[in-house]
Amino acid sequence: MTVLERFLKYVRVETTSCEAVDCCPSTPGQKILGAMLAEELRGMGIADVEMDEHGYVYASIPAIGPADQPAIGLIAHMDTSDGVKGPTDPQITRHYDGGAIHLKNGTVIDGFDFLPGLAGMDLVVTAGDSVLGADDKAGVAEIMTLCEKMTVPDAPNHGKICIAFTPDEEIGRGADLFDVQRFGADFAYTVDGGALGELEYECFNAASCKVTVRGVNIHPGSAKNQMKNASLIAMEFAGMLPAWERPEHTEGYEGFYHLTGMQGDEETAELHYILRDHDARKFDERKETVQHIGTYLNAKYGEGTVSVELRDSYRNMREIVEQYPEILERAQKAFLDSGVEPVVQPIRGGTDGARLSFMGLPCPNLSTGGYNFHGRKELIPVQAMEKMTEVLYRLVKGE
Ligand SMILES: [Zn+2]
């Protein structure tokens, strides 16, 4: 089966994950895809295949050749974003002309800088009704196609290849129940990035922050010198954070404070923030800043008026991954040998690989070749998936 045939098969399975559901996997379709992948892997003659009760699929291909080759892991997630719920009926635009793409339901893909560069390729697009699911079924299809290439009788030398397909990445839980021991790799790569050549090993340091304001309410007619309006104090808190350090004004390595929700009346008010920064020192300063504002407002309005609760979410995997430069060099070489210029860039978010890196499995992220993830204008060139399969082949291949 080609990487395209696999991709078209996988995107037709509905695997949208759901944050409101507590169990894992959060939606039953993920196990349907998981079972399909496990069966396909067994069909390739791989003996060590297992889907556990939570839908994690593990498999390994034994090493061929010298005993000192590293065990390399490859990981992709099976769920898709609930941005626009899938699945779609995928369409192929053959020999794309570089212009506007008209989707089946009338949606038009146009005006993206990367489009002219894809001219001449065959693009898989949606019917305009949902996400495509290239994030991350392109990663799944590329890894599966690699497995096929590594299980044929004349497969090249390679170390042990460890494969995992995980559930619920899009709702931030993909690493929660990942069994690093069972997986058995020395290091791994998530295949879950965008444009061909992306190599990512830096992500944000992340925390959430809940600000609770307790005011004093009293009839407005007799409120003079008595009322402390919690909503107004919350607004004062928000106003003391730098307006230019918000997601809508930052890029690259610039961190931010992001107000994700607020509610309040005179009596109580709440603000919900997420804090993000690649730089660990600046990240700590952000946490200190919100606490300082709380302290200042308590001095002004009375102790106990404002409370600030901080909770760390994930950390920048750079501090782990850069201890093993050979992992990055290996990926860069695989890209270059395949004729693809590697593009190293910081992720403005987190990845399961970041969590796995702190669980003892160094795990940078590689491109899948796709664009416009999480929306109905998502697309991926067939040639990018083929090229990425070649990159993975060079990545795991031994001398
Ligand atoms: Zn993804």
Residues whose N, C-alpha, C, O or C-beta is under 5 A from the ligand:
A	BS01	ZN	D135 D136 D192
